[in-house]
Amino acid sequence: MLAHGGLCFFSPTSVASALRACASLADLRMGTQLHSLIAKSGIHANLTAGNSLLSMYAKAALIDEAKMLFDEMAVKDTISYGTLLSGYVQNGKEDEAFLIFKKMHACNVDPDVATMVSLIPACSHLSALQHGRCSHGFVIVRGLTTETSICNALIDMYAKCGRIDLSRQVFDKMLARDIVSWNTMVAGYGIHGLGREATTLFLGMKSEGFAPDDVTFICLISACSHSGLV
């Protein structure tokens, strides 16, 4: 920030940093004070500052305030849409998240990996398999299926929508897996009471050099419990 004549003039970068700190600390009072200050300075019209404000309100579960700000923004980008979409999902408003995604598509704004990772779980929350398959088709067309995080989201979504077979198809086709991939697949088998498949996958995980973590064992024990594998 630059001081001049007793007034503070904010740079978009400093504002974004300050707002991220407010979001991390859940300090909404300071965040709203910053919003007021930057509105007076005119920096709120800056895309970086606007996106930071949007993120702060979404993380504070003030989704109505986030939507008002979004509507007021003269310029929006992928981050703007993705932040609001993610905020809707995190606050249990999956239907609104899909509306934002449709609007994003209508405005020719390409969703990024983070946006799709936020959207795909919304399908499982709604048990909307058709939405999930459409989202899967979208990421295939966009060439995003090489992203491990997106594949992990698809595995979880299909399992929660009752299609563990499609979860396994995604898992088997992954170019690169991480510990989350294995844990999500094990958890999926557990949801469907397929304890033996979960334990077989666990052994395969070890043979491929992945060290299980605490989440792995929670998922595995849960799978055994659901399957009666005392």
WOKAJO-V353311 format. One record per pair of residues at least 6 apart in sequence whose C-alpha atoms are under 8 Angstrom apart, sorted by the first residue. I is the first residue (numbers start at 1). J is the second residue. D is the distance in Angstrom with one decimal. If there is no record, write none. Layout:
# WOKAJO-V353311
i: (I,I)
j: (J,J)
d: (D,D)
This chain:
# WOKAJO-V353311
i: (1,1,1,1,1,2,2,2,2,3,9,10,10,10,11,12,12,12,12,13,13,15,15,15,15,16,16,16,16,19,19,19,19,19,20,20,20,22,22,22,22,23,23,23,23,23,23,26,28,31,35,35,38,43,44,45,45,47,47,47,50,50,51,51,51,53,54,54,54,54,54,54,55,55,55,55,57,57,57,58,58,58,58,58,58,59,61,61,63,63,63,63,66,67,70,70,70,77,78,78,78,78,81,81,81,82,82,82,82,82,83,84,84,85,85,85,85,85,85,85,85,86,86,86,86,88,88,88,89,89,89,89,94,94,94,94,97,97,98,104,104,113,113,113,116,116,116,117,117,117,120,120,120,120,120,121,121,121,121,123,123,123,123,124,124,124,124,124,124,127,127,128,129,129,132,132,132,136,139,144,145,145,146,146,146,148,148,148,148,148,148,151,151,151,151,152,152,152,152,154,154,155,155,155,155,155,155,155,155,155,156,156,156,156,157,158,158,158,159,159,159,159,159,159,160,160,162,164,164,164,167,167,168,171,171,179,179,179,182,182,182,182,183,183,183,185,186,186,186,186,186,186,186,186,187,187,187,187,187,189,189,189,189,190,190,190,190,190,190,190,190,191,191,192,193,193,193,193,194,194,194,195,195,195,195,195,195,195,196,198,198,199,202,205,205,206,224)
j: (8,9,10,11,14,8,9,10,11,9,41,38,41,43,43,43,46,48,49,48,49,34,38,49,52,48,49,52,53,31,34,52,53,56,52,55,56,28,30,31,56,31,55,56,57,59,60,60,60,56,44,53,44,49,50,73,74,73,75,76,69,73,79,80,83,66,66,69,70,80,83,84,66,83,84,87,63,65,66,66,83,84,86,87,88,87,87,91,84,87,88,91,84,84,76,80,84,109,109,110,111,112,100,101,104,111,112,114,115,118,115,97,100,96,97,98,100,101,115,118,119,97,115,118,119,94,96,97,97,118,119,122,122,123,125,126,119,122,119,110,111,144,147,150,135,139,150,149,150,153,132,135,153,154,157,153,154,156,157,129,131,132,157,132,156,157,158,160,161,160,161,161,158,161,154,157,158,154,145,150,151,174,174,175,176,174,175,176,177,178,181,170,171,174,181,171,180,181,184,167,170,166,167,168,170,171,181,184,185,188,167,184,185,188,167,164,166,167,166,167,188,189,191,192,188,191,192,188,189,192,185,188,185,181,185,210,211,212,201,202,205,216,215,216,219,198,198,199,201,202,216,219,220,223,198,219,220,222,223,195,197,198,223,198,219,220,222,223,224,226,227,223,226,226,223,224,226,227,223,226,227,220,223,224,225,226,227,229,224,220,223,220,220,211,212,212,230)
d: (6.6,5.8,4.6,5.9,6.5,5.9,5.3,6.5,7.9,6.2,6.6,7.1,7.4,7.2,7.5,6.6,6.8,6.2,5.4,7.4,7.5,7.9,7.9,6.2,7.9,6.7,5.4,5.3,7.8,6.1,7.6,6.1,6.6,6.5,6.8,8.0,6.9,6.6,6.7,5.7,7.2,7.6,7.7,5.0,8.0,6.5,7.0,6.7,7.1,7.4,7.6,7.2,5.6,6.8,5.5,6.9,7.3,8.0,6.6,7.0,7.9,7.1,6.9,5.6,7.7,7.9,5.3,6.8,7.0,7.3,6.9,7.1,7.8,6.0,7.6,7.9,6.5,6.6,5.3,5.9,7.4,6.8,8.0,4.8,7.8,6.7,7.3,6.4,7.9,6.5,6.8,7.6,6.9,7.1,8.0,7.4,7.7,6.8,6.1,6.5,5.9,6.9,6.9,7.6,6.6,7.2,7.9,7.2,4.8,7.9,7.7,7.8,7.8,7.8,4.8,7.7,6.2,7.1,7.3,7.3,7.3,7.3,7.1,5.4,7.2,6.1,6.5,5.4,6.2,7.0,7.3,6.1,5.4,7.8,7.5,7.2,7.2,7.8,7.5,7.3,7.6,7.2,7.7,7.0,7.9,7.9,7.0,6.8,5.5,6.2,6.3,6.7,6.2,6.6,6.7,6.4,7.9,7.6,5.8,6.6,6.0,5.3,6.6,7.6,7.9,4.9,7.3,5.6,5.7,7.2,5.2,7.0,7.4,5.9,7.9,7.1,7.6,7.2,6.0,7.4,6.3,7.9,7.1,6.5,7.8,7.3,8.0,6.4,6.3,7.4,7.8,6.6,7.3,7.1,7.8,7.9,7.0,5.3,6.9,6.9,7.3,7.5,4.3,7.2,6.3,6.8,7.9,6.9,6.7,7.8,7.1,6.1,7.3,6.7,7.9,6.1,6.2,5.3,7.8,5.9,5.2,7.8,7.6,8.0,7.4,7.7,7.9,6.7,7.1,7.6,7.2,7.8,7.3,7.3,7.5,6.9,7.9,7.4,7.8,7.9,6.9,7.9,6.9,5.2,6.8,7.8,5.0,7.9,6.9,7.3,7.6,6.2,6.5,7.6,7.7,5.0,7.1,7.9,6.9,6.6,6.6,5.6,6.7,6.7,6.9,7.2,6.2,3.7,7.2,6.5,7.7,7.0,7.5,8.0,6.2,7.9,5.0,4.8,6.8,7.8,6.2,7.8,4.9,4.9,7.9,7.2,5.2,7.0,7.8,6.6,6.7,6.9,7.8,7.7,7.9,7.5,6.8)
